[in-house]
Amino acid sequence: METRRKKRFIAGAVCPACGKVDNMMLYLEHGVEKVTCVACGDTQVQTQEAVDHAIRQNEQVIGLFHPE
C-alpha cells in the first residue's frame, strides 16, 4: 500500500531541464527532499548531508524547517 505524499508547488520556480515556470513540485520521500517537474519529470534530490554541508560554519542557526 502506497502512502500519500504531501506535495507542494514552488511558485515562480523554473525547471532546469525544460525551462517551464510554476511546474516544480516539492515533496518528501523516505526522508529525502525531492523536487520534480510535473511537465517533463526531471527530478532533483537533496540529501541531509548536502543540506548540512551547505550551512555556513560560523552561523548560529535557530532551526531548520522540515515539512512533514
N, CA, C and O atoms as a CHARMM CRD file, in Angstrom:
* protein
*
  272
    1    1 MET  N      0.85100  -1.19100   0.00000 PROA 1      0.00000
    2    1 MET  CA     0.00000   0.00000   0.00000 PROA 1      0.00000
    3    1 MET  C      0.88900   1.24400   0.00000 PROA 1      0.00000
    4    1 MET  O      1.76300   1.37900   0.85700 PROA 1      0.00000
    5    2 GLU  N      0.67700   2.13800  -0.94000 PROA 2      0.00000
    6    2 GLU  CA     1.47300   3.35400  -1.05400 PROA 2      0.00000
    7    2 GLU  C      0.89400   4.43100  -0.14700 PROA 2      0.00000
    8    2 GLU  O     -0.31500   4.66200  -0.13900 PROA 2      0.00000
    9    3 THR  N      1.77100   5.09500   0.62500 PROA 3      0.00000
   10    3 THR  CA     1.31000   6.18500   1.47200 PROA 3      0.00000
   11    3 THR  C      1.23500   7.46000   0.64100 PROA 3      0.00000
   12    3 THR  O      1.99600   7.63600  -0.31000 PROA 3      0.00000
   13    4 ARG  N      0.32800   8.33500   0.99900 PROA 4      0.00000
   14    4 ARG  CA     0.15900   9.59000   0.27300 PROA 4      0.00000
   15    4 ARG  C      1.27000  10.55100   0.64700 PROA 4      0.00000
   16    4 ARG  O      1.60700  10.70000   1.82200 PROA 4      0.00000
   17    5 ARG  N      1.83400  11.20000  -0.35200 PROA 5      0.00000
   18    5 ARG  CA     2.87600  12.19300  -0.13500 PROA 5      0.00000
   19    5 ARG  C      2.24800  13.57300  -0.17300 PROA 5      0.00000
   20    5 ARG  O      1.41000  13.86000  -1.02800 PROA 5      0.00000
   21    6 LYS  N      2.65900  14.43400   0.76400 PROA 6      0.00000
   22    6 LYS  CA     2.21000  15.81100   0.76300 PROA 6      0.00000
   23    6 LYS  C      3.06000  16.56100  -0.25000 PROA 6      0.00000
   24    6 LYS  O      4.27500  16.66000  -0.08300 PROA 6      0.00000
   25    7 LYS  N      2.43800  17.09000  -1.29700 PROA 7      0.00000
   26    7 LYS  CA     3.14900  17.75800  -2.37900 PROA 7      0.00000
   27    7 LYS  C      2.84500  19.25300  -2.33400 PROA 7      0.00000
   28    7 LYS  O      1.71000  19.67100  -2.10500 PROA 7      0.00000
   29    8 ARG  N      3.89100  20.04100  -2.55700 PROA 8      0.00000
   30    8 ARG  CA     3.71800  21.48900  -2.59400 PROA 8      0.00000
   31    8 ARG  C      4.38700  22.02400  -3.85700 PROA 8      0.00000
   32    8 ARG  O      5.48500  21.60000  -4.21700 PROA 8      0.00000
   33    9 PHE  N      3.72100  22.94700  -4.51700 PROA 9      0.00000
   34    9 PHE  CA     4.31100  23.56700  -5.69700 PROA 9      0.00000
   35    9 PHE  C      5.10900  24.78900  -5.27700 PROA 9      0.00000
   36    9 PHE  O      4.73500  25.49200  -4.33900 PROA 9      0.00000
   37   10 ILE  N      6.21100  25.04200  -5.97600 PROA 10     0.00000
   38   10 ILE  CA     7.09800  26.15400  -5.67600 PROA 10     0.00000
   39   10 ILE  C      6.77900  27.27800  -6.66500 PROA 10     0.00000
   40   10 ILE  O      7.06600  27.16900  -7.85700 PROA 10     0.00000
   41   11 ALA  N      6.18700  28.34900  -6.15700 PROA 11     0.00000
   42   11 ALA  CA     5.77700  29.46900  -7.01700 PROA 11     0.00000
   43   11 ALA  C      6.99500  30.14200  -7.63200 PROA 11     0.00000
   44   11 ALA  O      7.95600  30.46800  -6.93500 PROA 11     0.00000
   45   12 GLY  N      6.94400  30.34300  -8.93300 PROA 12     0.00000
   46   12 GLY  CA     7.99900  31.04900  -9.63200 PROA 12     0.00000
   47   12 GLY  C      9.22200  30.22200  -9.96800 PROA 12     0.00000
   48   12 GLY  O     10.15400  30.73600 -10.58600 PROA 12     0.00000
   49   13 ALA  N      9.25000  28.95600  -9.58100 PROA 13     0.00000
   50   13 ALA  CA    10.41100  28.10100  -9.84800 PROA 13     0.00000
   51   13 ALA  C     10.44900  27.71100 -11.32600 PROA 13     0.00000
   52   13 ALA  O      9.42100  27.43800 -11.94600 PROA 13     0.00000
   53   14 VAL  N     11.66800  27.69400 -11.87000 PROA 14     0.00000
   54   14 VAL  CA    11.87600  27.34000 -13.27500 PROA 14     0.00000
   55   14 VAL  C     12.58000  25.98800 -13.33700 PROA 14     0.00000
   56   14 VAL  O     13.59100  25.78100 -12.66500 PROA 14     0.00000
   57   15 CYS  N     12.05700  25.08000 -14.13000 PROA 15     0.00000
   58   15 CYS  CA    12.66200  23.75600 -14.29200 PROA 15     0.00000
   59   15 CYS  C     13.98600  23.91000 -15.04400 PROA 15     0.00000
   60   15 CYS  O     14.01500  24.51700 -16.11400 PROA 15     0.00000
   61   16 PRO  N     15.08500  23.36700 -14.49900 PROA 16     0.00000
   62   16 PRO  CA    16.37500  23.47300 -15.18200 PROA 16     0.00000
   63   16 PRO  C     16.44100  22.62100 -16.45300 PROA 16     0.00000
   64   16 PRO  O     17.27900  22.87600 -17.31800 PROA 16     0.00000
   65   17 ALA  N     15.57900  21.62400 -16.57800 PROA 17     0.00000
   66   17 ALA  CA    15.60700  20.73800 -17.74700 PROA 17     0.00000
   67   17 ALA  C     14.78400  21.27800 -18.91400 PROA 17     0.00000
   68   17 ALA  O     15.26900  21.33300 -20.04400 PROA 17     0.00000
   69   18 CYS  N     13.53000  21.68100 -18.64100 PROA 18     0.00000
   70   18 CYS  CA    12.65400  22.10400 -19.74300 PROA 18     0.00000
   71   18 CYS  C     12.37900  23.60400 -19.76300 PROA 18     0.00000
   72   18 CYS  O     11.88300  24.11900 -20.76500 PROA 18     0.00000
   73   19 GLY  N     12.69200  24.32100 -18.67300 PROA 19     0.00000
   74   19 GLY  CA    12.52800  25.76600 -18.63300 PROA 19     0.00000
   75   19 GLY  C     11.13700  26.26800 -18.32100 PROA 19     0.00000
   76   19 GLY  O     10.90700  27.47800 -18.33700 PROA 19     0.00000
   77   20 LYS  N     10.19900  25.37800 -18.03600 PROA 20     0.00000
   78   20 LYS  CA     8.82800  25.80800 -17.73200 PROA 20     0.00000
   79   20 LYS  C      8.76300  26.37000 -16.31300 PROA 20     0.00000
   80   20 LYS  O      9.47300  25.91800 -15.41400 PROA 20     0.00000
   81   21 VAL  N      7.89400  27.36900 -16.13300 PROA 21     0.00000
   82   21 VAL  CA     7.72700  28.04700 -14.85200 PROA 21     0.00000
   83   21 VAL  C      6.50700  27.48500 -14.12400 PROA 21     0.00000
   84   21 VAL  O      5.52200  27.10400 -14.75600 PROA 21     0.00000
   85   22 ASP  N      6.57800  27.43600 -12.80100 PROA 22     0.00000
   86   22 ASP  CA     5.47000  27.00300 -11.93200 PROA 22     0.00000
   87   22 ASP  C      5.05700  25.55200 -12.14800 PROA 22     0.00000
   88   22 ASP  O      3.87600  25.22800 -12.02600 PROA 22     0.00000
   89   23 ASN  N      5.98800  24.68900 -12.46100 PROA 23     0.00000
   90   23 ASN  CA     5.71100  23.26300 -12.61200 PROA 23     0.00000
   91   23 ASN  C      6.51700  22.40900 -11.63700 PROA 23     0.00000
   92   23 ASN  O      6.47400  21.18200 -11.71300 PROA 23     0.00000
   93   24 MET  N      7.25600  23.04800 -10.71500 PROA 24     0.00000
   94   24 MET  CA     8.12500  22.32000  -9.80000 PROA 24     0.00000
   95   24 MET  C      7.35900  21.95500  -8.52700 PROA 24     0.00000
   96   24 MET  O      6.75900  22.81500  -7.88200 PROA 24     0.00000
   97   25 MET  N      7.38800  20.67200  -8.17900 PROA 25     0.00000
   98   25 MET  CA     6.66500  20.13900  -7.03400 PROA 25     0.00000
   99   25 MET  C      7.67400  19.62000  -6.01200 PROA 25     0.00000
  100   25 MET  O      8.55800  18.83600  -6.36000 PROA 25     0.00000
  101   26 LEU  N      7.55100  20.05100  -4.75200 PROA 26     0.00000
  102   26 LEU  CA     8.43300  19.63100  -3.66800 PROA 26     0.00000
  103   26 LEU  C      7.70500  18.61600  -2.79700 PROA 26     0.00000
  104   26 LEU  O      6.54900  18.82100  -2.42700 PROA 26     0.00000
  105   27 TYR  N      8.39200  17.51000  -2.46900 PROA 27     0.00000
  106   27 TYR  CA     7.80000  16.50700  -1.58600 PROA 27     0.00000
  107   27 TYR  C      8.90400  15.75000  -0.86100 PROA 27     0.00000
  108   27 TYR  O     10.07000  15.81400  -1.25100 PROA 27     0.00000
  109   28 LEU  N      8.53700  15.04500   0.18100 PROA 28     0.00000
  110   28 LEU  CA     9.46000  14.26400   0.99200 PROA 28     0.00000
  111   28 LEU  C      9.18500  12.79400   0.73000 PROA 28     0.00000
  112   28 LEU  O      8.04600  12.34300   0.84500 PROA 28     0.00000
  113   29 GLU  N     10.23400  12.03700   0.37400 PROA 29     0.00000
  114   29 GLU  CA    10.08600  10.61900   0.09500 PROA 29     0.00000
  115   29 GLU  C     11.18400   9.85100   0.82300 PROA 29     0.00000
  116   29 GLU  O     12.36600  10.02900   0.53100 PROA 29     0.00000
  117   30 HSD  N     10.80100   9.00800   1.75800 PROA 30     0.00000
  118   30 HSD  CA    11.74500   8.21800   2.55400 PROA 30     0.00000
  119   30 HSD  C     12.76900   9.10900   3.25300 PROA 30     0.00000
  120   30 HSD  O     13.94600   8.75900   3.33600 PROA 30     0.00000
  121   31 GLY  N     12.32100  10.26200   3.75500 PROA 31     0.00000
  122   31 GLY  CA    13.20000  11.17400   4.47600 PROA 31     0.00000
  123   31 GLY  C     14.09800  12.02400   3.59300 PROA 31     0.00000
  124   31 GLY  O     14.99100  12.70300   4.09900 PROA 31     0.00000
  125   32 VAL  N     13.88300  12.00200   2.29700 PROA 32     0.00000
  126   32 VAL  CA    14.70800  12.76900   1.36000 PROA 32     0.00000
  127   32 VAL  C     13.82700  13.75900   0.61900 PROA 32     0.00000
  128   32 VAL  O     12.78600  13.38900   0.07500 PROA 32     0.00000
  129   33 GLU  N     14.25400  15.04900   0.59800 PROA 33     0.00000
  130   33 GLU  CA    13.50300  16.05700  -0.15200 PROA 33     0.00000
  131   33 GLU  C     13.74400  15.87900  -1.63900 PROA 33     0.00000
  132   33 GLU  O     14.88300  15.72700  -2.08100 PROA 33     0.00000
  133   34 LYS  N     12.67000  15.89800  -2.40500 PROA 34     0.00000
  134   34 LYS  CA    12.76300  15.77100  -3.85400 PROA 34     0.00000
  135   34 LYS  C     11.96200  16.88800  -4.49700 PROA 34     0.00000
  136   34 LYS  O     10.92200  17.30000  -3.98200 PROA 34     0.00000
  137   35 VAL  N     12.45700  17.37500  -5.63000 PROA 35     0.00000
  138   35 VAL  CA    11.76200  18.37800  -6.42600 PROA 35     0.00000
  139   35 VAL  C     11.60900  17.79100  -7.81700 PROA 35     0.00000
  140   35 VAL  O     12.59400  17.40600  -8.44700 PROA 35     0.00000
  141   36 THR  N     10.37000  17.72400  -8.29700 PROA 36     0.00000
  142   36 THR  CA    10.08600  17.12700  -9.59800 PROA 36     0.00000
  143   36 THR  C      9.28400  18.10200 -10.45300 PROA 36     0.00000
  144   36 THR  O      8.37500  18.77500  -9.96700 PROA 36     0.00000
  145   37 CYS  N      9.63400  18.16500 -11.72600 PROA 37     0.00000
  146   37 CYS  CA     8.87100  18.95900 -12.67800 PROA 37     0.00000
  147   37 CYS  C      7.72100  18.08800 -13.18200 PROA 37     0.00000
  148   37 CYS  O      7.94200  16.98300 -13.67800 PROA 37     0.00000
  149   38 VAL  N      6.48500  18.59600 -13.05200 PROA 38     0.00000
  150   38 VAL  CA     5.33700  17.80800 -13.49200 PROA 38     0.00000
  151   38 VAL  C      5.20000  17.82100 -15.00400 PROA 38     0.00000
  152   38 VAL  O      4.48500  16.98800 -15.56100 PROA 38     0.00000
  153   39 ALA  N      5.87300  18.75300 -15.68500 PROA 39     0.00000
  154   39 ALA  CA     5.80100  18.83000 -17.13700 PROA 39     0.00000
  155   39 ALA  C      6.71300  17.80500 -17.80500 PROA 39     0.00000
  156   39 ALA  O      6.28200  17.09900 -18.71600 PROA 39     0.00000
  157   40 CYS  N      7.97700  17.71400 -17.36000 PROA 40     0.00000
  158   40 CYS  CA     8.93000  16.82700 -18.03700 PROA 40     0.00000
  159   40 CYS  C      9.39900  15.64900 -17.17900 PROA 40     0.00000
  160   40 CYS  O     10.00900  14.71600 -17.70100 PROA 40     0.00000
  161   41 GLY  N      9.12000  15.67600 -15.86100 PROA 41     0.00000
  162   41 GLY  CA     9.50200  14.56700 -14.99800 PROA 41     0.00000
  163   41 GLY  C     10.90500  14.65800 -14.43400 PROA 41     0.00000
  164   41 GLY  O     11.32400  13.75500 -13.71000 PROA 41     0.00000
  165   42 ASP  N     11.66000  15.73000 -14.74100 PROA 42     0.00000
  166   42 ASP  CA    13.00800  15.89000 -14.19900 PROA 42     0.00000
  167   42 ASP  C     12.93400  15.97500 -12.67800 PROA 42     0.00000
  168   42 ASP  O     12.11300  16.71500 -12.13500 PROA 42     0.00000
  169   43 THR  N     13.79300  15.21800 -11.98600 PROA 43     0.00000
  170   43 THR  CA    13.78800  15.16500 -10.52700 PROA 43     0.00000
  171   43 THR  C     15.15400  15.53700  -9.98500 PROA 43     0.00000
  172   43 THR  O     16.18400  15.11400 -10.50900 PROA 43     0.00000
  173   44 GLN  N     15.14700  16.34300  -8.91600 PROA 44     0.00000
  174   44 GLN  CA    16.36500  16.70800  -8.21100 PROA 44     0.00000
  175   44 GLN  C     16.21300  16.26000  -6.77300 PROA 44     0.00000
  176   44 GLN  O     15.12400  16.33600  -6.20300 PROA 44     0.00000
  177   45 VAL  N     17.31900  15.78700  -6.17900 PROA 45     0.00000
  178   45 VAL  CA    17.30100  15.25700  -4.82000 PROA 45     0.00000
  179   45 VAL  C     18.35100  15.97500  -3.99600 PROA 45     0.00000
  180   45 VAL  O     19.46400  16.21300  -4.46600 PROA 45     0.00000
  181   46 GLN  N     17.99500  16.32200  -2.75500 PROA 46     0.00000
  182   46 GLN  CA    18.96800  16.90900  -1.84000 PROA 46     0.00000
  183   46 GLN  C     18.93700  16.10000  -0.55600 PROA 46     0.00000
  184   46 GLN  O     17.93700  16.09300   0.16200 PROA 46     0.00000
  185   47 THR  N     20.04200  15.41800  -0.27300 PROA 47     0.00000
  186   47 THR  CA    20.12300  14.60100   0.92600 PROA 47     0.00000
  187   47 THR  C     20.44500  15.46200   2.13300 PROA 47     0.00000
  188   47 THR  O     20.87400  16.60500   1.97600 PROA 47     0.00000
  189   48 GLN  N     20.24800  14.94300   3.32000 PROA 48     0.00000
  190   48 GLN  CA    20.52400  15.67900   4.54900 PROA 48     0.00000
  191   48 GLN  C     21.99600  16.06500   4.62700 PROA 48     0.00000
  192   48 GLN  O     22.32100  17.14000   5.13200 PROA 48     0.00000
  193   49 GLU  N     22.89400  15.20700   4.13700 PROA 49     0.00000
  194   49 GLU  CA    24.32700  15.50700   4.16000 PROA 49     0.00000
  195   49 GLU  C     24.62600  16.75600   3.33700 PROA 49     0.00000
  196   49 GLU  O     25.43400  17.59000   3.74800 PROA 49     0.00000
  197   50 ALA  N     23.98500  16.89300   2.18200 PROA 50     0.00000
  198   50 ALA  CA    24.17900  18.07600   1.34200 PROA 50     0.00000
  199   50 ALA  C     23.63200  19.32000   2.02700 PROA 50     0.00000
  200   50 ALA  O     24.19800  20.40500   1.88900 PROA 50     0.00000
  201   51 VAL  N     22.53500  19.17100   2.76500 PROA 51     0.00000
  202   51 VAL  CA    21.95700  20.30000   3.48700 PROA 51     0.00000
  203   51 VAL  C     22.88900  20.71000   4.61700 PROA 51     0.00000
  204   51 VAL  O     23.15300  21.90000   4.78700 PROA 51     0.00000
  205   52 ASP  N     23.39000  19.76100   5.38900 PROA 52     0.00000
  206   52 ASP  CA    24.29100  20.06200   6.49100 PROA 52     0.00000
  207   52 ASP  C     25.56700  20.73000   5.99800 PROA 52     0.00000
  208   52 ASP  O     26.08100  21.63700   6.65300 PROA 52     0.00000
  209   53 HSD  N     26.07900  20.29800   4.86000 PROA 53     0.00000
  210   53 HSD  CA    27.30500  20.85800   4.31000 PROA 53     0.00000
  211   53 HSD  C     27.10300  22.29800   3.83600 PROA 53     0.00000
  212   53 HSD  O     28.03900  23.09700   3.86000 PROA 53     0.00000
  213   54 ALA  N     25.88900  22.62800   3.41000 PROA 54     0.00000
  214   54 ALA  CA    25.59900  23.95600   2.87900 PROA 54     0.00000
  215   54 ALA  C     25.50000  25.01800   3.97500 PROA 54     0.00000
  216   54 ALA  O     25.62400  26.20800   3.68500 PROA 54     0.00000
  217   55 ILE  N     25.28200  24.61500   5.21600 PROA 55     0.00000
  218   55 ILE  CA    25.16600  25.56800   6.32400 PROA 55     0.00000
  219   55 ILE  C     26.55200  26.12000   6.63900 PROA 55     0.00000
  220   55 ILE  O     27.50700  25.36400   6.81800 PROA 55     0.00000
  221   56 ARG  N     26.65000  27.43400   6.70600 PROA 56     0.00000
  222   56 ARG  CA    27.94400  28.06200   6.99400 PROA 56     0.00000
  223   56 ARG  C     28.38500  27.75100   8.41300 PROA 56     0.00000
  224   56 ARG  O     27.56700  27.71700   9.33200 PROA 56     0.00000
  225   57 GLN  N     29.67700  27.52700   8.58800 PROA 57     0.00000
  226   57 GLN  CA    30.24100  27.07100   9.86100 PROA 57     0.00000
  227   57 GLN  C     30.07300  28.08400  10.99000 PROA 57     0.00000
  228   57 GLN  O     29.83500  27.67500  12.12600 PROA 57     0.00000
  229   58 ASN  N     30.18400  29.38000  10.73200 PROA 58     0.00000
  230   58 ASN  CA    30.15100  30.38700  11.79700 PROA 58     0.00000
  231   58 ASN  C     28.76100  30.95900  12.04500 PROA 58     0.00000
  232   58 ASN  O     28.61000  31.90500  12.81700 PROA 58     0.00000
  233   59 GLU  N     27.76200  30.40300  11.40900 PROA 59     0.00000
  234   59 GLU  CA    26.40000  30.88100  11.58000 PROA 59     0.00000
  235   59 GLU  C     25.74500  30.20600  12.76600 PROA 59     0.00000
  236   59 GLU  O     25.99500  29.03200  13.04200 PROA 59     0.00000
  237   60 GLN  N     24.91900  30.93800  13.45400 PROA 60     0.00000
  238   60 GLN  CA    24.13300  30.36100  14.53000 PROA 60     0.00000
  239   60 GLN  C     22.73100  30.13800  13.99400 PROA 60     0.00000
  240   60 GLN  O     21.99900  31.09200  13.73500 PROA 60     0.00000
  241   61 VAL  N     22.36300  28.89000  13.83000 PROA 61     0.00000
  242   61 VAL  CA    21.07100  28.53500  13.26300 PROA 61     0.00000
  243   61 VAL  C     20.09500  28.25000  14.39400 PROA 61     0.00000
  244   61 VAL  O     20.37900  27.45800  15.29200 PROA 61     0.00000
  245   62 ILE  N     18.94600  28.90400  14.33700 PROA 62     0.00000
  246   62 ILE  CA    17.91300  28.66900  15.33500 PROA 62     0.00000
  247   62 ILE  C     17.25700  27.32400  15.08300 PROA 62     0.00000
  248   62 ILE  O     17.00400  26.56800  16.02000 PROA 62     0.00000
  249   63 GLY  N     16.98000  27.02400  13.82600 PROA 63     0.00000
  250   63 GLY  CA    16.36200  25.75700  13.47900 PROA 63     0.00000
  251   63 GLY  C     16.19000  25.62400  11.98900 PROA 63     0.00000
  252   63 GLY  O     16.21900  26.62100  11.26700 PROA 63     0.00000
  253   64 LEU  N     16.01300  24.41200  11.51900 PROA 64     0.00000
  254   64 LEU  CA    15.77100  24.14600  10.11300 PROA 64     0.00000
  255   64 LEU  C     14.34300  23.68700   9.94400 PROA 64     0.00000
  256   64 LEU  O     13.84300  22.91000  10.75700 PROA 64     0.00000
  257   65 PHE  N     13.66900  24.15800   8.89400 PROA 65     0.00000
  258   65 PHE  CA    12.29400  23.77600   8.62700 PROA 65     0.00000
  259   65 PHE  C     12.26300  22.42800   7.92600 PROA 65     0.00000
  260   65 PHE  O     12.85700  22.26700   6.86000 PROA 65     0.00000
  261   66 HSD  N     11.58200  21.46800   8.51100 PROA 66     0.00000
  262   66 HSD  CA    11.43000  20.12700   7.94000 PROA 66     0.00000
  263   66 HSD  C      9.94000  19.83200   7.79800 PROA 66     0.00000
  264   66 HSD  O      9.30500  19.42800   8.77300 PROA 66     0.00000
  265   67 PRO  N      9.36300  20.02400   6.60300 PROA 67     0.00000
  266   67 PRO  CA     7.92500  19.74300   6.43800 PROA 67     0.00000
  267   67 PRO  C      7.64600  18.26200   6.59900 PROA 67     0.00000
  268   67 PRO  O      8.46400  17.41900   6.23000 PROA 67     0.00000
  269   68 GLU  N      6.50900  17.96200   7.14100 PROA 68     0.00000
  270   68 GLU  CA     6.13900  16.56000   7.36400 PROA 68     0.00000
  271   68 GLU  C      5.39800  16.00300   6.19600 PROA 68     0.00000
  272   68 GLU  O      5.01000  14.83500   6.21100 PROA 68     0.00000
